[in-house]
Every structure is written in C-alpha cells, then in structure tokens.
Amino acid sequence: MNKATMQTVLALGCLATLAYAFTPAEVEIFQLHQELQKKYGDEMDFYRFLKLPNGAKSTAKEITKNLRKLSRKYHPDKNKKYKTLYARLNLATQILADAGNRKTYDYYLKNGFPDYNFSKGGFFFKRVQPQTWFILSFIFLAASFIHYVILKIQYASQVKRIQSFINQCKEQDTSNGLGETRLTFRQHEEDEGKNLHIKFGNVYVVEEDEVESLVTPDDIPVPGLTNTIFFKLPVGLWNISIGRFLSSEKPAGQKLGSKKKN
C-alpha cells in the first residue's frame, strides 16, 4: 500500500469510529429506557410509562397535556417519594414531545437498543445495526472515491513533472530536434549527474552499461478503480488472512528457500 492508500485507510478508520459514536441525546434516551426496563420489566417503554391513552399514536400536544394530568398525582410537591418518578415522567415527556428525539426513540424501539458496559466505555451494540452497515458502506464508497481522485491528481502531477523535464532538455538541444545532443543532468553541484542523449527530439537516459532508456510520461501507469482501496483493501485483507495460507504451498520440485535461476 502506498502512502496515499494508507492515509485514506486511516481516514476511513476515523470516520468509521464516528459512525459508532452516540450523541448526548441518544445516550439520555438509552439511560432512561434502561432504567424503566430494569424497574418495570422488558415490556416497558416510554408510551406505556406515561400511560398515554393513544399510545405511540399520541401527538406532541397530547403528550404534553398528559404530563399535566400526571403532575396532579405524582408531583414531588405533593409527595417527596415521587421525586425520581416525576423526573423520569418529565424526561420521557420531553423526549416524545420533541419530533427529532421521538423519531430517534422510535427507531431504537423498533430495531433494538444498545447494551451498557462500563468497562467498554458505555453503550455498545452486540450486533451491528442496519443503519450502521449503511453508514459504513457509504463511508467506504466515499473514501474509495476520494482515493481515486487522489491517485488521478498524483498521476497528472507526475506526467506534468516528466513532461516539464523533457521540455527543459529539448530547450538545450542544439540540433533543434534534427540530430543528436548529449547532456549531463545534475540536481545539485555535488551530484555526479545523469547522462542524457537527445536523439531526434526524444530524450534518453544513458545508464552505466550504455543502455539508453526513453524518458516519457507514457510509462506511468494510468490509475484505475482497481488501484483504489475499494479493491486494494479486500485483496490486502485476503492476502494477510486466508490467502496467506493458500499461497504458502510451494510448487512441486522447488525446495523451501531455494532460488530460481534465470
């Protein structure tokens, strides 16, 4: 994995962590729901707790009005033993009377509430919720797209850099592309430099064995979708897990540790 891939994977991990985080409003809902079920049983929910005549079909106005009715009996000013009960009635009313919080509560009431474990830092899901799978899938696709854009930008930058180098060399071609010119390229004064051979408009690097390699941006591979983490991450996970054991089998006739001669 190159540097860009690693950065994108790390970003994906951070976003995935955020996907599992609960908001303060959600934690407040979880805590109250847990307290009610612990005291009154697993069948208890906010609608039953508030004794709403229309249950889950009650409007926000009906829910607020219902609290005033309950206050006549359970207000702590009438009896101090109702202090905790009234606080819970008041909180449940506030949650259900708010459209956003009620929608959140109804979602978890239908799909399941998280468990609580102090050693694990609070509330957590034993199983991944459908909403979480959707969020993680969206993050993975978004990160793959961002990675693809980064690869394209890097490719364009490399092509531009090499083409700029070729153009600089051609500017020093005394034959104007009609013959041959030899140059030495140095990045700094102490650099031994690279020997260049400009031949009929093409720039070649002369290696120590006198082999000439054409300098061209066409040698840079064009990045595709298979170069993104959308493909790289699953393949990498396969290679370090099951694929590692499958590839450990050596071809017949080749001893472990032996090198194949060319």
C-alpha positions as CSV (number, residue, x, y, z in Angstrom):
1,M,0.0,0.0,0.0
2,N,1.4,3.4,-0.9
3,K,1.3,6.5,1.2
4,A,-1.9,7.8,-0.3
5,T,-3.7,4.5,0.3
6,M,-2.6,4.4,3.9
7,Q,-3.8,7.9,4.5
8,T,-7.2,7.1,3.0
9,V,-7.5,3.9,5.0
10,L,-6.7,5.9,8.2
11,A,-9.3,8.5,7.3
12,L,-11.8,5.7,6.7
13,G,-11.0,4.2,10.2
14,C,-11.6,7.6,11.8
15,L,-14.9,8.0,10.1
16,A,-15.9,4.5,11.0
17,T,-15.2,5.3,14.6
18,L,-17.5,8.4,14.4
19,A,-20.2,6.1,12.9
20,Y,-20.3,4.1,16.1
21,A,-20.4,7.2,18.4
22,F,-23.7,8.1,20.1
23,T,-25.0,11.6,20.5
24,P,-25.7,13.0,24.0
25,A,-29.5,12.9,23.2
26,E,-29.2,9.2,22.3
27,V,-27.3,8.4,25.5
28,E,-30.0,10.2,27.5
29,I,-32.7,8.1,25.8
30,F,-30.7,4.9,26.3
31,Q,-30.2,5.6,30.0
32,L,-33.9,6.3,30.7
33,H,-35.1,3.3,28.7
34,Q,-32.7,1.1,30.6
35,E,-33.8,2.4,34.0
36,L,-37.5,1.9,33.1
37,Q,-37.0,-1.7,31.9
38,K,-34.9,-2.5,34.9
39,K,-37.6,-1.3,37.3
40,Y,-40.8,-2.3,35.4
41,G,-39.7,-5.1,33.0
42,D,-38.7,-5.7,29.4
43,E,-42.1,-4.7,28.0
44,M,-41.9,-1.2,29.4
45,D,-41.4,1.7,27.1
46,F,-42.0,5.5,27.2
47,Y,-45.5,5.3,25.9
48,R,-46.6,2.7,28.5
49,F,-44.7,4.6,31.2
50,L,-46.6,7.8,30.5
51,K,-49.9,5.9,30.3
52,L,-50.8,7.6,27.1
53,P,-54.4,6.8,26.0
54,N,-53.4,6.7,22.3
55,G,-50.0,5.1,22.9
56,A,-47.5,5.6,20.1
57,K,-50.1,7.4,18.1
58,S,-50.3,10.3,20.6
59,T,-49.4,13.8,19.3
60,A,-46.9,16.1,20.9
61,K,-49.7,18.2,22.3
62,E,-51.4,15.2,23.8
63,I,-48.1,14.0,25.4
64,T,-47.5,17.5,27.0
65,K,-51.1,17.7,28.2
66,N,-50.8,14.2,29.7
67,L,-47.9,15.3,31.9
68,R,-50.0,18.0,33.5
69,K,-52.5,15.3,34.3
70,L,-49.9,13.0,35.8
71,S,-48.5,16.0,37.8
72,R,-51.7,16.2,39.9
73,K,-50.8,12.9,41.4
74,Y,-47.0,12.4,41.1
75,H,-45.6,15.9,41.5
76,P,-42.9,15.9,44.3
77,D,-44.5,18.8,46.0
78,K,-47.4,16.5,46.9
79,N,-45.2,13.6,47.9
80,K,-41.4,13.7,48.1
81,K,-41.2,9.9,47.3
82,Y,-42.3,10.7,43.8
83,K,-39.2,12.8,43.1
84,T,-37.4,10.2,40.9
85,L,-40.6,9.0,39.3
86,Y,-41.6,12.6,38.3
87,A,-38.2,13.3,36.9
88,R,-38.5,10.3,34.7
89,L,-42.0,11.2,33.6
90,N,-40.8,14.7,32.8
91,L,-37.8,13.5,30.8
92,A,-39.9,10.9,28.9
93,T,-42.4,13.6,28.0
94,Q,-39.6,16.0,26.8
95,I,-38.2,13.2,24.6
96,L,-41.5,12.2,23.0
97,A,-42.7,15.8,22.6
98,D,-39.7,16.6,20.5
99,A,-40.1,15.4,16.9
100,G,-36.4,14.6,16.4
101,N,-35.9,12.8,19.7
102,R,-39.1,10.9,19.3
103,K,-38.0,9.7,15.8
104,T,-34.7,8.5,17.3
105,Y,-36.5,6.7,20.2
106,D,-39.0,5.0,17.8
107,Y,-36.1,3.9,15.6
108,Y,-34.3,2.1,18.5
109,L,-37.6,0.9,19.9
110,K,-38.2,-0.9,16.6
111,N,-34.6,-2.0,15.8
112,G,-33.2,-2.6,19.3
113,F,-31.4,-0.6,22.0
114,P,-27.6,-1.0,22.7
115,D,-26.4,-2.7,25.8
116,Y,-24.4,-1.0,28.5
117,N,-21.0,-2.0,29.9
118,F,-18.9,0.4,32.0
119,S,-15.6,-1.4,31.1
120,K,-16.3,-0.9,27.4
121,G,-16.9,2.8,27.8
122,G,-20.7,2.9,27.9
123,F,-23.3,1.8,25.4
124,F,-22.5,-0.6,22.6
125,F,-24.2,-3.0,20.2
126,K,-23.7,-6.7,20.4
127,R,-24.7,-6.8,16.8
128,V,-24.3,-4.2,14.1
129,Q,-27.4,-2.3,13.4
130,P,-28.7,-1.9,9.7
131,Q,-28.2,1.8,10.0
132,T,-24.6,1.3,10.9
133,W,-24.0,-1.0,7.9
134,F,-25.4,1.7,5.7
135,I,-23.2,4.4,7.2
136,L,-20.1,2.2,7.0
137,S,-20.8,1.3,3.4
138,F,-21.3,4.9,2.5
139,I,-18.1,5.9,4.2
140,F,-16.2,3.1,2.4
141,L,-17.5,4.2,-1.0
142,A,-16.8,7.8,-0.3
143,A,-13.3,7.0,0.8
144,S,-12.7,4.9,-2.3
145,F,-13.9,7.8,-4.5
146,I,-11.6,10.2,-2.6
147,H,-8.7,7.8,-3.0
148,Y,-9.4,7.6,-6.8
149,V,-9.3,11.4,-7.1
150,I,-6.0,11.5,-5.2
151,L,-4.5,8.9,-7.5
152,K,-5.6,10.9,-10.5
153,I,-4.1,14.1,-9.1
154,Q,-0.8,12.3,-8.4
155,Y,-0.8,10.8,-11.9
156,A,-1.4,14.2,-13.5
157,S,1.4,15.7,-11.3
158,Q,3.9,13.0,-12.3
159,V,3.1,13.4,-16.0
160,K,3.4,17.2,-15.8
161,R,6.8,16.9,-14.0
162,I,8.2,14.4,-16.5
163,Q,6.9,16.4,-19.5
164,S,8.4,19.6,-18.0
165,F,11.8,17.8,-17.7
166,I,11.6,16.7,-21.3
167,N,10.8,20.2,-22.4
168,Q,13.8,21.6,-20.5
169,C,16.1,19.1,-22.1
170,K,14.8,19.9,-25.6
171,E,15.5,23.6,-25.0
172,Q,19.2,22.6,-24.7
173,D,19.1,20.6,-27.9
174,T,21.4,22.3,-30.3
175,S,20.2,20.3,-33.2
176,N,16.6,21.6,-32.8
177,G,15.3,18.0,-33.0
178,L,17.1,17.2,-36.2
179,G,20.1,15.5,-34.8
180,E,21.7,14.3,-31.6
181,T,22.9,16.1,-28.5
182,R,24.4,14.8,-25.3
183,L,23.8,16.5,-21.9
184,T,24.6,15.9,-18.3
185,F,21.7,16.5,-15.8
186,R,22.6,17.4,-12.2
187,Q,20.2,18.1,-9.4
188,H,22.9,19.9,-7.4
189,E,26.6,20.7,-7.7
190,E,27.8,17.6,-5.8
191,D,25.6,15.3,-7.8
192,E,27.5,13.1,-10.3
193,G,24.6,13.7,-12.7
194,K,22.8,11.6,-15.3
195,N,24.0,11.4,-18.9
196,L,21.3,12.3,-21.3
197,H,21.1,11.6,-25.0
198,I,18.7,13.8,-27.1
199,K,18.1,12.0,-30.4
200,F,15.8,13.4,-33.0
201,G,13.6,15.1,-30.4
202,N,13.5,12.2,-28.0
203,V,15.2,12.3,-24.6
204,Y,17.0,9.2,-23.4
205,V,18.8,8.4,-20.1
206,V,22.2,6.7,-20.6
207,E,22.8,4.0,-18.0
208,E,26.2,2.9,-16.8
209,D,26.1,-0.1,-19.2
210,E,25.4,2.4,-22.1
211,V,21.8,1.2,-22.4
212,E,19.5,4.0,-23.2
213,S,16.1,4.4,-21.7
214,L,13.5,6.7,-23.3
215,V,12.1,9.3,-20.9
216,T,8.4,9.5,-21.5
217,P,5.3,10.1,-19.4
218,D,3.7,7.1,-21.2
219,D,5.5,4.8,-18.9
220,I,3.5,6.0,-15.9
221,P,0.6,3.6,-15.3
222,V,-2.8,5.3,-15.5
223,P,-4.7,4.7,-12.2
224,G,-8.0,2.9,-12.4
225,L,-10.7,1.8,-10.0
226,T,-8.7,-1.4,-9.3
227,N,-5.9,0.7,-7.7
228,T,-8.3,2.2,-5.1
229,I,-9.0,0.9,-1.6
230,F,-12.3,-0.4,-2.9
231,F,-10.3,-3.3,-4.4
232,K,-7.0,-3.0,-2.6
233,L,-8.4,-3.3,0.9
234,P,-10.4,-6.5,0.4
235,V,-7.4,-8.0,-1.5
236,G,-5.0,-7.0,1.2
237,L,-7.2,-8.5,3.9
238,W,-7.4,-11.7,1.9
239,N,-3.7,-11.9,1.4
240,I,-2.9,-11.5,5.2
241,S,-5.6,-14.0,6.2
242,I,-6.8,-17.0,4.1
243,G,-4.7,-16.1,1.1
244,R,-1.5,-16.3,3.1
245,F,-2.1,-20.0,3.9
246,L,-3.1,-20.8,0.3
247,S,0.0,-19.1,-1.2
248,S,2.3,-20.8,1.3
249,E,2.3,-24.0,-0.7
250,K,5.4,-24.2,-2.8
251,P,5.4,-25.5,-6.4
252,A,6.4,-29.1,-6.9
253,G,10.1,-29.7,-7.5
254,Q,11.2,-26.5,-5.7
255,K,12.7,-26.7,-2.2
256,L,11.9,-24.3,0.5
257,G,14.4,-21.4,0.5
258,S,15.8,-22.2,-2.9
259,K,16.1,-19.6,-5.6
260,K,15.0,-20.0,-9.2
261,K,17.9,-19.4,-11.6
262,N,17.3,-17.3,-14.7
